[in-house]
Amino acid sequence: MLGSMVCKMRGHRVNRRHVWDDGMNFRTNCARCDAALIRDREGWRTFDNNRDLDERRRPHPRQD
């Protein structure tokens, strides 16, 4: 809860130790609030299901 409030004020903290490639973009989760993040041309932003879901994306490498 506190992490999400900090992220709303300061922005998300990219967890660079857990970045992975989904075949289209780099992905990770916020180190504070655990929100799903995606990197595009403008930089890191929150993953948006309506905008970013694509059947060509590979699942997380450790997901079964």
Wavefront OBJ file of the C-alpha trace (Angstrom):
o trace
v 0.000 0.000 0.000
v 2.719 2.460 0.975
v 4.739 1.413 -2.067
v 1.887 2.204 -4.437
v 1.471 5.673 -2.905
v 5.183 6.380 -3.335
v 5.007 5.158 -6.948
v 2.085 7.480 -7.689
v 4.140 10.421 -6.439
v 7.624 9.505 -7.701
v 7.053 6.882 -10.369
v 7.835 3.188 -10.407
v 11.225 1.734 -9.515
v 12.381 -0.653 -12.249
v 13.646 -3.964 -10.857
v 16.658 -4.297 -13.167
v 17.723 -7.623 -11.645
v 14.573 -9.327 -12.979
v 14.156 -7.895 -16.490
v 13.119 -10.401 -19.158
v 12.406 -10.297 -22.897
v 8.907 -11.331 -23.998
v 9.877 -11.397 -27.671
v 8.578 -7.883 -28.318
v 9.671 -5.733 -25.349
v 11.565 -5.935 -22.096
v 9.436 -6.505 -18.998
v 9.797 -6.488 -15.223
v 7.858 -5.536 -12.083
v 8.164 -2.448 -9.926
v 10.500 -3.068 -6.981
v 8.179 -1.112 -4.645
v 4.591 -1.953 -5.591
v 5.085 -5.021 -7.875
v 3.188 -3.446 -10.803
v 3.917 -5.011 -14.203
v 6.183 -2.740 -16.279
v 7.096 -2.738 -19.968
v 9.819 -0.840 -21.814
v 8.958 0.849 -25.098
v 10.523 3.651 -27.156
v 9.680 6.268 -24.518
v 11.061 4.206 -21.620
v 9.520 2.174 -18.805
v 5.777 2.408 -18.150
v 2.984 0.367 -16.572
v 1.832 -2.622 -18.631
v -1.665 -1.910 -20.000
v -3.717 -5.002 -20.931
v -5.837 -3.076 -23.454
v -2.799 -1.620 -25.219
v -0.098 -4.259 -24.735
v -1.718 -7.707 -24.859
v -0.532 -9.533 -27.959
v -0.551 -13.254 -28.701
v 3.016 -13.005 -30.042
v 4.353 -12.195 -26.565
v 6.101 -15.058 -24.811
v 5.235 -15.797 -21.166
v 7.667 -15.155 -18.344
v 10.490 -17.731 -18.569
v 9.727 -19.128 -15.094
v 5.972 -19.270 -15.585
v 4.490 -22.707 -16.312
l 1 2 3 4 5 6 7 8 9 10 11 12 13 14 15 16 17 18 19 20 21 22 23 24 25 26 27 28 29 30 31 32 33 34 35 36 37 38 39 40 41 42 43 44 45 46 47 48 49 50 51 52 53 54 55 56 57 58 59 60 61 62 63 64
